[in-house]
C-alpha cells in the first residue's frame, strides 16, 4: 500500500500509525514515480491520532520530534521512507535508537539529519544581507533543504536591532524578524530598493575580496570544499565590483 500525505508533521504521524502494521508500506509526500502494483491511499492529518502518536514516541525518545522535524526538512527524495523506518525502530525498541549505527534505518536517518545540520551551519556564514531603503535587511538564499526559519535564532541574536528577511527563493517563502517577533510567510518574489549607501559598500567589499586574492595560491579545490560553488551566486563578494546586486 502507498500512503500519500501532505508533508506536515501531523499528517506524517497519522500515516505512521495507519501504516505501522503494513510491512510493505510505502510512505511519500510527493507525486513521484511510485512502485507498480500497489494501491494508493491519501492520508489526511488527524490531530487526535497524531497527538497520541507524538506522546507515545516522546515517551520512548524525548528527542524524537526534533529528529522527525530534521528528516522531513531534508530534500532527499526518500526522506519519508527514511523517517518511517527510523520511527518504526523507535516504536519497536521502545527507546532511543540513534546510537545503534550498525542498523541501516539508523544510518540513513543519521545521514539525512547530518546533511540538514551541516547546511544550517554553513549558511550561518554564507548568508549575505542587503540593506534596503527602509533600513531592514534582506538576504536571498537557495538552500538544498527547507531550513530558512531555522536560521532565524542565529541572526536574531546577532542583529537584534535590525528587522530582516531571509528569502528562500526556490521555495518561495521567507523567514522574517520584524524587530520583535519571528515568523514565516509566503514570498513569491522580492523587488528590493537599496539604501543610499548599500551599492557603494557592496562595490567596496567586492574590490577588497578581489584585492586579497593571491592568484598563485588560489587552491580552488580547497576553496570549493570550504565554500561550495552552489552558494556563491547569492554572495556579495563573488562577482565584478560594479555588478548590479542580485534581485530574485
ABEGO torsion letter per residue (X at the ends): XBBBBAGBAAAAAAAAAAAAABAABBBBABBBBBBBGBBBBBBBBBAAAAAAAAAAAAAABAAAAAAAAAAAABABAAAAAAAAAAAAAAAAAGBBAAABAABAAAAAAAAAAAAAAAAAAAAAAABBBBBBAAGBBBBBBBBABBAAAAAAAAAAAABAABBBBBBBAAAGBBBBBAGABBBBBBBABBBBBBBAAAAAAAAAAAAAAAAABBAAAAGAAAAAAABBAAAAAABAABEBAABBBBBX
